[in-house]
Amino acid sequence: GNTEETVKASLFYLPSIASRAEIEQGMAGMNPHFYQRMLKELTEQIKLGDELGYDSVSFTEHHFHIEGFELSNNPVLLDLYFAMQTKRIRVGQLGIVLPAANPIRVAEDIAMLDHMTGGRANAGFARGYQRRWVDIMAQQTHGIHGALPNQHDEIDNANRLAFEENFRIVKKCWTEEMLTHDGRFWKVPAGPTPWTLDTTTKWGKGVENGILKSVGVVPKPLQKPHPPLFQPFASSENTVRFCAQEGITPILPPMLPVYEEKLYSVYSEVSGKPRGQGVGVLRDVIICDTDEEAKALWRDSGQFSGRAWFEPFGFRRGMMDPKTGASPTSDEIIEMGYAYVGTVDTVLRAMETQQKRQPVDWVFCYTYNSLVPHPVLMKSIEAFWTKVMPRFR
């Protein structure tokens, strides 16, 4: 089972631009010095992760984040920036919000990234839930709205349909020489398009009797058939089933056994793999010399941003008991292995508890840059790799 196999560790950033105190001053996202500082600190952290042996690093996609949380409007550009400064670490997105994107551009961008990094690209796609930006950015495509976690209404359904169609187009772009598509949101070609170029007849493809019938999306990715696929943060049965059917690694946020049991079972059933294989979990990781120090930093990072930024969108529901509505305390969350916060010993015990309850192939380390001071994160990134991970590798 997974216990003998290697667990892969990945650095995950929702790149914050400022500390809690700076965010509480207001409009931190506007500050160019904060952005420069963030790039510099992330460069040092990711270079360290590269040298140590972390598998990969990934970034979210969000827009208009004036408040200062997760300024990550173009994860592919961030990927390229850090890949150019490292040697072996893989780079990815968790994820590009597909319903608000042009799927052909997405396929091209990731294929370019794959070539420019020598085959180090991962591909991650998300559905998008923040209506402030999804409603604006998706209007040119098809008026898709952000879908909140656990929402099952028309908005959610339209978002899911757009996600699935766009995903299939991206995959076709990568794996089929010539692309045609006749879908609800996209048509390729868009209609009868005259194309009488001799050059295409001689050295290209896709034209019949002067009319364009198909196009070839180039470049194809360097990795064959395409870069590895990931989806954050899978919390519904529908999503997990889709991931299992499509060979995508779903990354599960912290969820009580009553919720996650079902998801592991569904993934295993549909994929035919042993439970937990091909699945990742997201975990806050802060390692310090004392538990108290780590928990104090967690209060100003994970818990602060959780309350300010994620709970309002329904993201902590998986940690609420369905019968009582109660949530575990901070200490219980750590003891149950839902957060890796504390000394090396505390974190080792937490991860062992998690891997015993449900072995998984991946841990995505939620790295609270800017909210946790840079020197502390450097030490934490190193301690997790050198002192905790050897037990699972």
N, C-alpha and C positions, 0 to 999 in steps of 0.2 A: 504493500500500500504506500501511501504518500509519506509515511514516516521515514522509510528508507530512502525515498527519493529526495531530490533537492527542492527545498522551498526557495522560490526566487523573491528577492526583495527589490522594491522599486521606489524611487522617490516621487512623491506626488505633490505638486504645488498648485495652490490657488493663489498665485503670487500677490500677496498683500503688499501695499506700497508703504505702509507706515505702522508704527507701534500703536497700542491701544490709546495711549495719551495723545498721540498725534492725530489719530482718527477722531477722538472726542473733541478736538479743536474745530472739526468741521471741514468739509471739502478737500480732504487730503489728496484725492485723486487728481486735483488740478496742479499739484506741486511737481515741477519737472526735476527738482533736486532729489525728491523722494524716489522718482522713477529711476534716475541715474544710480542712486545708491542701491536700489533693489537689483538692478542688472549686475552691479559689481559684486554684491553679496551672493547672488544666485550663481554667478560664474565660479566663485570660490567653492561654494557648496557642491556644485555639480562636478567640478574638476576633482574634488575630493571623492565623491561618489564613484567617479570613473576610475580613479586610481585604486580604490578599495575593492571594487568588483560588483557594485550594485548593478542589477540587470538593466534598468532603464530609468528614465525620468519622463514625466508627462505633465501637461498643463491643460487647464479648462479653456472654454470659450465663453466670454461674457462681454457685454458692451455697456457703455454709459455709467460705469461704476465710480461716480464722483465721490462716494463715501470712503473709498480707499481699500475696500476688500477686492481681492482677485481681479487685478487689472491684467486681463489676459485675453485681449480681443482677437489676437491671431496666434493660436498655439503653434501653427506650422512655422511661422517666422521665429518664434522663441526656440522651437526645436532646432532650426537651422543654425541660429546664433550660438547655441550651446554645443551643438554637434561640431561646429567648426573649431571649438576650443578644447575638444576632448578627443580621445582615441578610440574607445570601444563601447562606451555606454550607449544603449539604444535610446531613441527619442520618440515620443508619441504624444497623443492628445487624448484627454479624457473629459470631454471629447468634443469634436466638431459637432455643432448642433445642426444635424442634417435637415430637419424640416425648414430651416431658415436659409438653407444654402443651395447653390447651384451644384448639383451632384457631379457634373462633368468637370467643373473647376476644382472641386474637392479631389476627384480622382487624379487630375493632372498635378495638383499641388503636392499630393502625397507621393506620387510617382517621381516627381522632380526631387523632393526631399530624399527619397530612397536612393536615387542616383548620387545626389550631392553628398550623402553621408556614407557612400559605399555599402549600402544595404543595411543601414542601421535604423530604418524607419519602422515604427509601429503605427497602427491605424486605430483610432478610437472614435466612436460616434455616440452622440447622446441625443435625447429627444427635445430638450429645451423646455424650461418651465417658467422663466421670468418674463412675464408679459410686457414689462416696460420696454424690453428690447426685442423680444421675439416678434411681437405684433408689428413693430416698426420695420425690422429687418426682413421679415418674411412677406411684407405686403406685395412686393414686386413679383414674388413667385406665386403664392396662392393663398394669401390671407390666413396662414396658419397661426394659431395662437399658442402661447406657452401652456403646457399641461402640468398641473400640479401633481405631486406624488399622490397616489391612491385616488385620483379623481377618475371617474368613469362616466364621462358625459360626452356630448358631441364635440366639444373642444378637444378633449383627450383623444377621441376616436379619429378626428381629422388629423391631429398631430401624428398619431401612430401610423395611419395610412400613408402620410407623406414621408415619414421616417422610413417605412419599409420599402416604398417605391424608390426613394432616393438611394437607399442602401443597395438595392438590386442593380440600379443604374451604375453606381460606383463599381460594383463587382464586375459587371459586364465590361465597363471601360477598361478594367485591368486585365480581363481574361479573354475577351473576344476580340479578334482582329478588327472586325468592323461592327459598329454599333447601330442597331435600329431599336426603337422603343415606341410602343403605343400604349401609353398609360393614362391615368386620370389627370396627372399633373404635368407630364412631359410627353412630347412627341418628337421623335428623331427619325428622319428629318421632320421639320415643323409643318411641312405641307409640300405640295409639288414645287420643287426648287430647280429652276433651270441651271445647268452647269455644263457648258459646252467646251470646256478647256481641253484642248488636245493633249496637253501635258498630263492631265489626270488619266485620260484614256491610255496613254502610252506607259506611264510610270506609276500610276496610282490605281485606284479602285473605287467602287461605289456608285458608278454612273451607268444608267441604261437609257439609251435613246435620248441623250442630252438632258436627262432628268436625274437629280441626285436621289439615290436610294438608301445610302448608308454613309457613315463617316467613321474614320479610324481615329481613336483617341490615343495620342502619343505625347510623351514617351510612355511605354509600358513600364511597370515597376521593375527594378533590378531583381528583387526577390521574387521567386516563382512559387505558386501562381500569383502571390501578392503578399504584402506585409502582414504580419500577425494582427488579428482583430480583437478589440476589447470594447466592452460597453460599461460605462459607469452609470449610475450606481443602482444596480438592478434590484428592485424591491417588489416587483409584481410577477405573478406567475406567467402572464403573457410575455413579458420581456425575457424572462429566463428560458422559456420554451423557445422563443425566437432565437436566442443566443445558441442554444443547444442544436437547433436545426441548422444554423448557419456557420457553425464552427467558431463562434465568438466566445472569448473568455469574459464571463460576466463578473463584475466586481461588486460584491455585496457590502453595503454599509453595515455598521453594527446593528444587529437585530436580535431580539430575544429568540430562544429556541422555538417557541410556539410559531413564529413566523418563518425563521430560516430553514427549519427542518423540511418544510414543504418544498422550498425552492431547491434545496440540495437534491431532494428526491426527484423532482421534475427534471432537473438538469441531467441527472444520472440516467433516468429512464429514457429520455429522448436521445441523449448522446451515446448511450450504451457504455459509458465510462464508469468506473467505480465512483462512489459518492465523494464529492470534493475535488476530484481530478478535473483539471481544466477550469477551476473556479478560483477567484481571488477574493481577498477581503481588504477593506479599507480600515486602517487603524491609526489613531493619533499616536505618534511616537515622540516622547520627550524623556531623555535619560539624563539624570543629574547625579551628584554625589549623595544626595539625600532625597527621600521620598517627599519631604516637605517642600524642598526647593522645586522639584519637578511639578508638584501639584499646584504650587503658587504660580508658576509660569503657565501651566495648563489653564488656570482660571482666567488669565489675561489673554490667552490665545484661543484654544479650542472651545472653551466654555463661553468666553466673551463673544467670539464670532458666531458660535452656535446660537446663542440667544438673540443676538442682534440681527443675524443674517440668514440662518437656516431654519430655525424653528418656525418663523412666520410662514415659511413655504411648506410646512408639514414634514420636515426632514427628520424629526426625532420620534415620529410616531411608532417606528419599529422597536423603540426601547420602552414603550408603554405597555403595561400588562393589560390585555384586552378585557379582563374581568374587572379589575379594580381601578384601572387608569393610572396606577402608580408607576413611577419610573425608579430604577435603581439609583442609589446614591453614587457619588463619585468613586468612593472606595469600592463599592460593589461592582461598578463598571470595570474597574481595574482588576479586581479579584476574578471576575468572570472571563477575563481575557478580551474585553471589548475595547480596551485602550491600553497602550503600552507606555505607561507613565510612571516614573519612579527611578529607583536605583537599578543597576544591571540585574541584581537578584530579583527584584520585584517584577521587572519586565520579562525576565526569563520565565518566572513562574506564570505570569499572565499569558505568555505565548504558549507555554506548555499546556495550560488549561484549555486554550483555544484549540490547539492542534490535537489534543486528546478528545475533546468534544466533537470536533469536526476538522479532520486534516484537510488542508487546501494546498494548492500549488503556488500561490502567490500571496505576498503581503505588500500592499501599497501603503507606504509610510507617509501619512499626512504630515507634511513638513511646513510648520507655521512660520514661514519666513517673515521678518519684520516684527511680527507679534511676539516671537521668541527672539531674544538678542542673538545676533550673528555668531559671536564667539561660542555661545552656549549650544547653538545648533550644530556648529562644526564639531564640537566634542560629542554631541548626541549622535550625529550621523556616523561618526567613527566608532563609538561604543556599541551601537546597535549592530554594525557589521562585524566588528572584531570580537565582541564578547557575547552577543546574543545569538546571532545567526549561525555560528559554527555548530551549535546544538542541532540545527535543522538542515544542515548541508551535508 
